[in-house]
Amino acid sequence: MSEWIGMLDAHDITPNVDMLTGMSPDETEAMMNERNPFNHDGSRESVTDRTEQRFDGMDVDELRRDADDNATIPEW
């Protein structure tokens, strides 16, 4: 994750928290979608739509149970 953030920062495209402060929800949504530097062709969908598409067809409760069943706690 830090490498990813570093690359964004190196190209001056990291979101600026100060810039987002005080924005209306519509402006914030636009920043994450329409005005986002990754929206090269103007077809970037909303955060909500992209998240729903990623989880479409997944049984999240089953995934959570499976992760819990297979989690190991290190012995110190």
Backbone as JSON, one array per atom type, in Angstrom:
{
  "sequence": "MSEWIGMLDAHDITPNVDMLTGMSPDETEAMMNERNPFNHDGSRESVTDRTEQRFDGMDVDELRRDADDNATIPEW",
  "N": [[0.82, -1.19, 0.0], [1.94, 1.25, 0.79], [3.77, 1.63, -1.26], [2.09, 2.03, -3.44], [0.75, 4.4, -2.67], [3.0, 6.02, -2.6], [3.69, 6.07, -5.34], [1.46, 7.4, -6.41], [1.77, 9.85, -5.11], [4.25, 10.65, -6.14], [3.55, 11.31, -8.7], [1.95, 13.39, -8.3], [-0.82, 13.01, -7.82], [-2.19, 12.27, -5.59], [-5.0, 12.2, -3.42], [-5.91, 15.13, -1.72], [-6.39, 15.71, 1.56], [-7.02, 18.1, 2.88], [-8.15, 19.51, 0.79], [-10.48, 18.09, 0.35], [-11.91, 18.56, 2.64], [-14.75, 20.15, 3.79], [-16.07, 20.0, 1.39], [-19.09, 19.43, -0.41], [-21.23, 16.49, -0.3], [-21.84, 15.81, -2.98], [-19.76, 17.08, -4.4], [-17.56, 15.73, -3.33], [-18.11, 13.13, -4.2], [-17.91, 13.57, -6.96], [-15.2, 14.15, -7.13], [-14.13, 11.68, -6.54], [-14.91, 10.27, -8.71], [-15.91, 11.5, -11.48], [-14.03, 13.66, -11.69], [-11.71, 12.43, -11.08], [-8.29, 11.57, -11.46], [-7.9, 9.04, -12.59], [-10.01, 8.64, -14.24], [-9.99, 8.38, -17.18], [-11.46, 8.22, -19.63], [-13.93, 9.21, -19.02], [-15.84, 7.42, -18.12], [-15.92, 6.4, -15.57], [-17.45, 4.75, -12.91], [-19.57, 5.34, -10.01], [-18.31, 5.2, -6.61], [-19.91, 3.65, -4.97], [-21.34, 2.09, -6.88], [-19.19, 0.69, -8.1], [-18.24, -0.78, -5.91], [-20.47, -2.34, -5.24], [-20.62, -3.89, -7.57], [-18.24, -5.37, -7.36], [-18.85, -7.0, -5.2], [-21.02, -8.4, -6.05], [-22.8, -11.36, -6.27], [-21.24, -12.61, -4.39], [-21.05, -14.4, -1.34], [-20.88, -12.82, 1.34], [-21.08, -13.24, 4.1], [-20.45, -15.96, 4.25], [-17.8, -15.91, 3.3], [-16.66, -14.44, 5.37], [-17.06, -16.2, 7.55], [-15.51, -18.35, 6.66], [-12.97, -17.17, 6.61], [-12.69, -16.68, 9.33], [-12.77, -19.29, 10.34], [-10.41, -20.29, 9.3], [-8.41, -18.73, 10.27], [-5.36, -18.2, 11.95], [-3.8, -17.98, 15.09], [-0.84, -16.62, 16.1], [1.57, -18.27, 18.12], [3.08, -16.91, 20.81]],
  "CA": [[0.0, 0.0, 0.0], [2.78, 2.44, 0.84], [4.35, 1.82, -2.6], [1.02, 2.59, -4.26], [0.59, 5.8, -2.27], [4.21, 6.7, -3.04], [3.59, 6.31, -6.78], [0.47, 8.46, -6.61], [2.37, 11.09, -4.65], [5.32, 11.01, -7.07], [2.93, 11.88, -9.9], [1.11, 14.48, -7.82], [-2.25, 12.71, -8.0], [-2.79, 11.8, -4.34], [-6.06, 13.07, -2.91], [-5.49, 16.04, -0.67], [-7.44, 15.71, 2.59], [-7.44, 19.49, 3.1], [-8.98, 19.91, -0.32], [-11.77, 17.43, 0.48], [-12.61, 19.08, 3.81], [-15.7, 21.21, 3.47], [-16.77, 19.74, 0.14], [-20.4, 18.79, -0.27], [-21.19, 15.09, -0.73], [-21.8, 15.75, -4.45], [-18.41, 17.45, -4.83], [-16.67, 14.64, -2.94], [-18.41, 12.03, -5.14], [-17.34, 13.95, -8.25], [-13.75, 14.03, -7.02], [-13.8, 10.27, -6.53], [-15.37, 9.66, -9.96], [-15.76, 12.27, -12.71], [-12.82, 14.48, -11.72], [-10.59, 11.61, -10.63], [-7.27, 11.41, -12.51], [-8.01, 7.72, -13.21], [-11.19, 8.63, -15.1], [-9.42, 8.82, -18.46], [-12.41, 8.36, -20.73], [-15.2, 9.73, -18.53], [-16.82, 6.37, -17.84], [-15.73, 5.86, -14.22], [-18.7, 4.67, -12.16], [-19.48, 5.81, -8.63], [-17.69, 4.29, -5.65], [-20.96, 2.72, -4.55], [-21.6, 1.14, -7.96], [-18.02, -0.18, -8.27], [-18.18, -1.69, -4.77], [-21.56, -3.31, -5.4], [-20.24, -4.82, -8.64], [-17.21, -6.28, -6.85], [-19.43, -7.95, -4.25], [-22.16, -9.06, -6.68], [-22.69, -12.81, -6.34], [-20.44, -13.14, -3.29], [-21.7, -14.61, -0.06], [-19.93, -12.16, 2.24], [-21.12, -13.91, 5.4], [-19.71, -17.22, 4.09], [-16.39, -15.53, 3.23], [-16.26, -14.04, 6.72], [-16.98, -17.42, 8.36], [-14.37, -19.11, 6.17], [-11.76, -16.49, 7.1], [-12.63, -16.9, 10.78], [-12.44, -20.71, 10.56], [-9.04, -20.58, 8.85], [-7.45, -17.8, 10.88], [-4.48, -18.79, 12.97], [-3.23, -17.01, 16.03], [0.54, -17.05, 16.36], [1.94, -18.55, 19.5], [4.24, -16.07, 21.18]],
  "C": [[0.87, 1.25, 0.0], [3.45, 2.7, -0.51], [3.33, 2.49, -3.51], [0.83, 4.07, -3.94], [1.8, 6.61, -2.72], [4.18, 7.02, -4.53], [2.59, 7.41, -7.09], [1.06, 9.81, -6.24], [3.45, 11.57, -5.61], [4.78, 11.67, -8.33], [1.93, 12.98, -9.56], [-0.38, 14.24, -8.08], [-2.86, 12.1, -6.73], [-3.9, 12.75, -3.92], [-5.54, 13.9, -1.75], [-6.63, 16.17, 0.34], [-7.93, 17.13, 2.84], [-8.38, 19.96, 2.01], [-10.39, 19.32, -0.18], [-12.59, 17.97, 1.65], [-13.52, 20.22, 3.37], [-16.41, 21.02, 2.15], [-18.14, 19.12, 0.43], [-20.29, 17.33, -0.7], [-21.13, 14.95, -2.25], [-20.42, 16.08, -4.98], [-17.42, 16.34, -4.52], [-16.86, 13.46, -3.89], [-17.81, 12.33, -6.51], [-15.83, 13.79, -8.24], [-13.32, 12.57, -7.08], [-14.16, 9.6, -7.86], [-15.05, 10.52, -11.18], [-14.43, 13.04, -12.79], [-11.58, 13.72, -11.25], [-9.58, 11.45, -11.77], [-7.32, 10.06, -13.22], [-9.21, 7.61, -14.15], [-10.8, 9.15, -16.49], [-10.46, 9.07, -19.54], [-13.8, 8.83, -20.29], [-16.23, 8.69, -18.15], [-16.71, 5.77, -16.43], [-17.05, 5.9, -13.44], [-18.48, 5.13, -10.72], [-18.83, 4.76, -7.74], [-18.7, 3.23, -5.22], [-21.2, 1.66, -5.62], [-20.43, 0.18, -8.15], [-17.93, -1.21, -7.15], [-19.27, -2.76, -4.88], [-21.24, -4.33, -6.48], [-19.2, -5.82, -8.16], [-17.81, -7.36, -5.95], [-20.61, -8.72, -4.83], [-21.89, -10.56, -6.79], [-21.86, -13.43, -5.24], [-21.32, -13.34, -2.05], [-20.73, -14.09, 1.0], [-19.91, -12.82, 3.61], [-20.33, -15.22, 5.35], [-18.2, -16.94, 4.03], [-15.85, -15.17, 4.61], [-16.1, -15.26, 7.62], [-15.76, -18.24, 7.96], [-13.06, -18.49, 6.66], [-11.59, -16.73, 8.6], [-12.22, -18.34, 11.09], [-10.98, -21.02, 10.25], [-7.99, -19.63, 9.43], [-6.61, -18.54, 11.92], [-3.92, -17.68, 13.82], [-1.83, -17.48, 16.36], [0.77, -17.28, 17.86], [3.18, -17.73, 19.84], [5.02, -16.76, 22.19]]
}
